[in-house]
Amino acid sequence: MAATTQESTPKSVDLIESVNPNNGEVLGHVPIHTEEQVNAAVRRAREAAVEWGNLTHAERRNQLVRWRRLLAAQADEIADLIHRENGKPRVDAMLEVMNSLSHLSYAANRAEKIMADQKVSAGVMANFRATISYHPLGVVGVIGPWNYPVFTPMGSIGYALAAGNAVVFKPSEITPLVGQLIADIAATAISVPNVFQCVTGDGRTGGALASAAVDKIAFTGSVGTGKRVMEAAAKNLTPVLMELGGKDAMIVADDADVNKAAEAAVFGALTNAGQACISVERAYVADSVYQQFVDKVVDEVRNVRVGGDEDANIGAITLPRQIDIIRDHLEDAVAKGAKVLVGGPDKIDGNFVHPTVVTDVTPDMRILSEETFGPVLPVIRVSSAEEGLRLANDTTFGLGSSIFGKAGIRKLARRIRAGMTSINSVMAFAAIPSLPFGGVGDSGFGRIHGDEGLKEFTRTKATAEERFTLPMALMSFKLPKNTYDKIRGMVQQMYGGGPVDRAGEVLHKLRRKRR
Ligand code: TXE
């Protein structure tokens, strides 16, 4: 646990082993922190939150910038650990570091503006000054996944810290070392002790954090676990932010740049071995360009190298039990008549799944309704982008999406029921720090990133201040006798309730005609 020296806590007995999925190398061990240890971390965070929350925005920004600089200085070490713990190629790991720091930077620089007091109209209460102010929540618990072990939690951690909160972070048990590393670096950069702590462990530790006396839980993971986290948080009425994965669709219209769309589909489906909540998990392609799209996709996929070596484009599947899910989805699809064009269920070697393209898929196949989270691209022929849109929206999920085409493409994009859409690109929204990130339906709720992401970690306060006293004080029991008539007059004058009302006149005339 980073920076936990102030309070003595019971020793953990159980350890988690961190293993490189590419070669089985044991990378290290971390403790499984107990409920008492989690609660102790939250207590320390509570103290830190007071000191951190009392700093000015400029002071917090300076400290977060210092942290960002140290992270950048240690980028090689962080990327190497991401590469070894998660299995993704080193270049992808460095890209993850870059995108994480871009978000940290945005949050640190933007918080002052977004949390500035806002003067708003007092409306009918014209003698009042109405102000909205934004305050830190206190302590935020962040429960993270393993697929983007720095980038994903940073979308909560960076924004929560910038908004003046302390954070207790529980990284995934699959990638605990990199979680611990970024917290250790924070401890050297940030002068307020325990403002960012890391507790390690599995679901039990995560459950303890969700049940602890925190002011918000930001969770990224599966739908089932998300529901369990909500149940635990409900006991304390702790608000939650849920990022629960997706079944992202790509729509390719008949006027799309087909080669570009195919290349984007291959990258979007296969990057990080398909283990991204915003992976392209379905491609709906208009009939007139379908064959060209499929041919190009298959061509591209054949050139994608799988392995743990430096030349590989995608690495091993990080979570071993995910391999069974991927195999099940593929076998189910094949049994129900899907055609495998490249890859397939028999092309799984140990932890490595070869990129797979399937066609002739139908809605009864699991591969079209459940998150596969692997390097698999189902391609579906549709009569038009309009039909693609209807099928894309026929899902319980709604996280990311992409659409390729020209005429009317923005209008179609607006109609995709998803938290995010890239037009003529894939996944671009995640790397733009000013864009909010989150989903609808089974993909969860709440937003990380952007200004909304900062506001997620604040509480809003409304203040009404009387500037001068009106001759007629309505909020009093000492009202003169004629007050009712006066208010009635005001209602009619301000809201048009009297016989002069035009709509009323028309209605009156209509009624007379009917008689
Ligand atoms: O997720 P879990 P897993 C999806 C993907 C994958 C599936 C399972 O489809 O196949 O989720 O992955 C902690 N109370 N995504 O098993 O179980 C756990 O320790 C509190 C989508 O990794 O949801 C880890 O830190 N916390 C995704 C985190 O929750 C608990 C990213 C996620 O674990 C807990 C990863 C509990 N009861 C997987 N049980 C995305 N949305 O990006 C576990 N945890």
Residues whose N, C-alpha, C, O or C-beta is under 5 A from the ligand:
A	BS01	TXE	I143 G144 P145 W146 N147 K170 P171 S172 E173 G201 D202 G203 G206 G207 A210 T220 G221 S222 T225 R228 V229 E243 L244 G245 C277 E371 F373
